[in-house]
């Protein structure tokens, strides 16, 4: 009930992000039920049915990633001072985030079920009633257990991933504000009490008149440099190798992908998955490297600010940025392969591609919003010191430009390498 009240009282931007999560969940649930309908209508073609179900893993993973990004930016689940006193500690906030994500995804699954029932002809009185009865096996009743299992995949996976992403981690201070205030007061008055004594009846100043006072509050340590670039490159190379092997093995290696995508087998889908994983692993390191490039060769205030922000946000926006690069490289490879011949792509394939691309871009934008909120204090401090607003806007434009300059050619090169074996 508390999660529902927090969801109802959220701002319009937060409600919009939750609505988009529900839309993505509805699209993924619709694809899963369409795969079930194909399996019911073609009981003797089990390999094609399994492949259609496996093809739904890409929209499922993209939807879960988007749901986790939205849960991380939800103000209702953000730790604040004083919430632990009323029973809303980090663990309870993690549970609220998982419940809120599950509610949004469950709403999308219900919408998907209603759309499938309507297109099958089980629900009448609306336009397009029963238009896809053959595709969805409208002459057979839907199996209840299989339908509920497929519809529960997105809510369960998204809520579990959100809980894991927001779980309390050891070593994180539970009361950051209290700790900072205590450290400041201790630095001003001395350790042990406000009068400078240590509680033993004597004074540290009398015993050690030349002893220095306690150190001031240390500055937060810089984030470590991301180290996933070698592993990302290795996984990326493995994905390209798997794709090359699958494309050269011929049609005997397995059934074609739905919608005549690249005319390849399931190995091509596995190669694309490994390529996406490799780019996601290398994304933070590439973003950190872009920040270092901005600060090279005697940087001014603008380049220094933009570079430091990129290095600080590399872990937050690097992985979504890598996934977007993977989606863009796949789209470019498909456009290159089918530049002359127009492929026969069905509506389900279009829906799946739109879901993957939309969730990838939505995750990146949501991560950018999270990064903006994380540096709100720094932005306010710069403005308070007299920094012009044009400096901040110029730094944002410079960050976008250097990311495009670094990742654009990389995406084009990976798309070219992926398209060569498929074209052969």
JOUR-V170894 format. One record per residue. PSI is psi in whole degrees, -180 to 180 (NA if undefined). NEAR is the number of other ideal C-beta (glycine too) atoms within 8 Angstrom. D_CENTER is the distance of its C-alpha to the mean C-alpha in Angstrom with 1 decimal. Layout:
<<PSI:NEAR:D_CENTER> <PSI:NEAR:D_CENTER>>
This chain:
<<-39:4:27.0> <-39:6:25.6> <-38:11:22.0> <-38:8:23.5> <-41:8:25.5> <-38:11:22.6> <-37:12:20.6> <-32:6:23.8> <13:5:24.5> <166:11:21.2> <162:6:21.3> <-37:5:20.9> <-39:6:17.7> <-41:12:16.1> <-36:10:17.9> <-43:8:16.7> <-40:11:13.0> <-38:13:14.1> <-40:9:16.3> <-35:11:13.6> <-42:17:11.8> <-38:13:15.4> <-45:9:16.0> <-40:18:13.2> <-38:20:14.5> <-43:14:18.0> <-42:15:17.4> <-42:16:16.1> <-36:16:18.9> <-43:12:21.4> <-40:14:20.6> <-42:15:21.1> <-31:15:24.4> <-38:13:25.5> <-38:14:25.2> <-42:13:27.3> <-38:13:29.8> <-41:13:30.2> <-36:12:31.0> <-37:11:33.5> <-18:11:35.1> <72:9:35.3> <-20:7:36.3> <-4:4:37.9> <66:7:34.9> <-34:8:32.7> <-42:8:31.0> <-36:10:29.8> <-42:12:28.5> <-38:8:26.6> <-38:13:25.1> <-38:13:24.0> <-38:10:22.4> <-34:9:20.6> <-25:12:19.5> <-10:13:17.6> <-32:8:15.3> <-51:12:13.3> <-34:15:12.7> <-47:13:12.2> <-40:8:9.5> <-39:15:7.7> <-42:18:8.7> <-42:12:7.7> <-42:14:4.0> <-41:15:4.9> <-39:17:7.4> <-41:13:6.1> <-39:14:4.8> <-39:15:8.3> <-35:15:10.0> <-29:11:9.5> <5:12:11.1> <120:12:13.7> <-26:8:17.1> <-23:12:18.8> <14:11:17.0> <127:7:17.4> <135:5:20.3> <155:5:23.4> <138:7:26.9> <-15:6:29.3> <-29:10:27.0> <-28:9:28.0> <-24:5:31.5> <17:6:30.9> <13:6:28.9> <66:8:25.4> <-174:10:24.4> <-38:9:21.1> <-41:7:21.5> <-39:9:22.3> <-37:14:19.5> <-41:13:17.1> <-40:9:19.1> <-39:14:18.9> <-42:15:15.1> <-40:14:15.3> <-43:10:18.2> <-41:16:16.7> <-42:17:13.7> <-37:12:16.3> <-45:11:18.6> <-44:15:16.3> <-35:17:15.4> <-39:10:19.1> <-43:11:20.3> <-38:18:18.5> <-38:15:20.1> <-41:9:23.4> <-41:11:23.2> <-42:17:22.5> <-42:12:25.5> <-39:9:27.7> <-41:10:27.0> <-44:14:27.9> <-36:10:31.0> <-44:12:32.0> <-25:14:31.7> <-20:14:33.6> <6:10:36.3> <-27:6:36.1> <128:9:35.6> <167:6:38.1> <5:4:39.0> <160:7:36.1> <155:3:35.7> <30:7:34.6> <120:11:35.9> <18:10:36.0> <-24:6:35.1> <37:9:33.0> <-35:12:35.2> <-41:7:35.9> <-35:10:32.3> <16:13:31.4> <58:12:34.6> <-17:11:36.1> <-1:4:39.4> <146:7:37.9> <145:3:36.5> <131:11:32.9> <126:8:32.8> <-46:6:31.6> <-45:6:30.1> <-39:9:28.1> <-47:12:26.9> <-35:8:25.8> <-45:8:24.1> <-39:12:22.0> <-24:15:21.1> <-9:9:20.2> <-49:10:17.6> <-49:16:14.7> <-42:14:15.7> <-46:9:16.5> <-42:10:13.4> <-43:17:11.1> <-38:13:13.5> <-42:9:14.0> <-38:12:10.5> <-41:15:10.4> <-40:12:13.9> <-37:7:13.1> <-30:9:10.5> <14:12:13.1> <147:7:16.1> <132:8:19.0> <142:5:19.5> <143:4:23.0> <-11:3:24.3> <128:7:22.4> <134:5:25.2> <-26:7:25.6> <76:8:27.6> <-40:8:26.7> <-40:7:29.0> <-39:8:31.9> <-44:9:31.6> <-42:9:31.7> <-40:8:34.6> <-42:8:36.5> <-38:9:36.1> <-43:9:37.3> <-38:8:40.3> <-37:10:41.1> <-29:11:41.2> <-32:5:43.5> <-16:9:45.9> <158:10:45.9> <137:6:44.7> <-21:8:46.4> <173:9:47.3> <-17:4:48.0> <7:5:51.5> <-2:10:50.5> <161:11:51.9> <11:9:50.3> <0:6:51.9> <9:5:54.7> <-15:4:57.3> <178:8:57.2> <136:8:55.3> <-31:13:53.1> <-35:9:54.6> <-40:6:58.1> <-37:6:57.4> <80:6:55.2> <-22:5:56.1> <4:3:54.3> <136:7:51.1> <155:2:48.0> <174:6:46.0> <148:6:42.6> <153:5:39.8> <170:4:37.8> <125:7:34.1> <152:6:32.2> <150:4:29.5> <137:4:25.9> <144:5:25.4> <152:6:23.2> <144:8:20.0> <155:5:20.8> <130:6:20.3> <138:12:17.4> <20:7:19.2> <5:10:16.9> <-47:11:18.6> <-43:7:21.4> <-39:9:19.4> <-42:16:17.0> <-39:10:20.1> <-45:9:21.8> <-37:12:19.1> <-45:14:19.0> <-38:9:22.7> <-39:10:22.8> <-43:17:20.8> <-35:13:23.2> <-42:9:26.1> <-41:12:25.1> <-40:17:24.7> <-44:10:28.1> <-42:9:29.8> <-37:16:28.7> <-30:13:29.7> <-8:8:33.1> <-14:9:33.9> <176:5:34.8> <-12:5:34.3> <-12:5:35.9> <-12:8:32.8> <172:9:31.2> <158:7:30.7> <158:8:29.1> <151:14:25.6> <144:10:25.7> <13:10:26.5> <36:9:28.2> <109:11:25.1> <-1:11:26.6> <28:7:29.3> <-179:13:27.8> <-171:12:27.5> <-22:11:24.9> <-32:15:24.9> <-41:14:23.4> <-40:12:20.4> <-39:11:20.2> <-42:16:20.6> <-39:14:17.8> <-43:11:15.4> <-37:13:16.7> <-43:17:16.5> <-43:13:12.7> <-41:10:12.4> <-42:16:14.9> <-36:16:13.3> <-37:12:10.0> <-36:12:12.5> <-13:15:14.6> <-48:16:12.3> <-41:13:12.9> <-38:15:16.5> <-38:15:16.9> <-41:16:15.6> <-40:14:18.0> <-37:10:20.7> <-39:14:20.4> <-37:15:21.1> <-38:10:24.0> <-35:10:25.4> <-31:15:25.4> <7:10:27.6> <154:6:30.0> <71:3:33.7> <71:3:34.7> <150:9:31.9> <-170:6:32.8> <-38:6:31.2> <-50:10:28.7> <-35:11:27.5> <-44:11:27.5> <-46:10:25.4> <-41:16:22.8> <-42:14:22.7> <-39:10:22.5> <-42:12:19.5> <-43:16:17.6> <-36:12:18.6> <-34:9:17.6> <10:12:14.1> <-43:15:13.5> <-24:8:11.6> <-41:9:9.2> <-6:12:8.7> <-46:15:9.9> <-48:11:7.3> <-34:15:5.4> <-38:14:9.1> <-38:17:10.3> <-40:17:8.6> <-40:11:10.1> <-39:14:13.2> <-42:15:13.4> <-41:12:13.4> <-39:10:15.9> <-38:15:18.0> <-41:12:18.2> <-40:10:19.3> <-39:12:21.7> <-42:14:23.2> <-39:10:23.8> <-35:8:25.4> <-41:11:27.6> <-38:10:28.7> <35:9:29.7> <-37:5:31.1> <-45:3:34.6> <133:4:34.2> <117:4:32.3> <157:8:30.5> <93:6:30.9> <124:8:27.4> <172:8:27.4> <-32:5:25.6> <-37:10:23.3> <-42:11:22.1> <-43:9:21.5> <-42:11:19.6> <-42:13:17.4> <-42:9:16.8> <-37:9:16.1> <-47:15:13.6> <-47:12:11.6> <-44:10:12.2> <-42:9:11.7> <-36:14:8.3> <-46:15:7.2> <-41:9:9.2> <-38:12:8.3> <-41:14:4.6> <-44:13:6.8> <-39:8:9.5> <-40:15:8.1> <-36:12:7.3> <-39:9:10.7> <-41:9:12.2> <-41:12:11.3> <-38:11:12.9> <-41:8:15.8> <-35:8:16.4> <-32:8:16.5> <22:11:19.1> <-40:8:21.1> <-40:6:23.9> <-41:7:24.2> <-43:9:24.4> <-38:8:27.0> <-40:8:29.0> <-43:10:29.1> <-36:10:30.3> <-28:6:32.8> <-2:6:34.2> <11:5:34.9> <132:8:32.2> <151:6:32.2> <-27:7:29.3> <-28:6:29.7> <-43:12:28.8> <-41:12:25.4> <-39:8:24.9> <-37:10:26.2> <-38:12:23.9> <-44:9:20.9> <-37:8:22.5> <-38:12:23.3> <-45:13:19.8> <-39:8:18.6> <-42:8:21.8> <-34:13:21.5> <-40:12:18.0> <-38:8:19.3> <-32:8:22.4> <-47:12:20.9> <-21:12:18.0> <-55:8:20.0> <-35:8:22.9> <-43:10:20.7> <-42:12:18.8> <-40:10:22.3> <-42:8:23.8> <-39:15:21.4> <-40:14:21.9> <-41:10:25.6> <-35:8:25.6> <-29:16:23.8> <-24:12:26.2> <-51:8:29.4> <-33:10:29.7> <-36:14:28.8> <-34:7:31.4> <NA:6:34.0>>
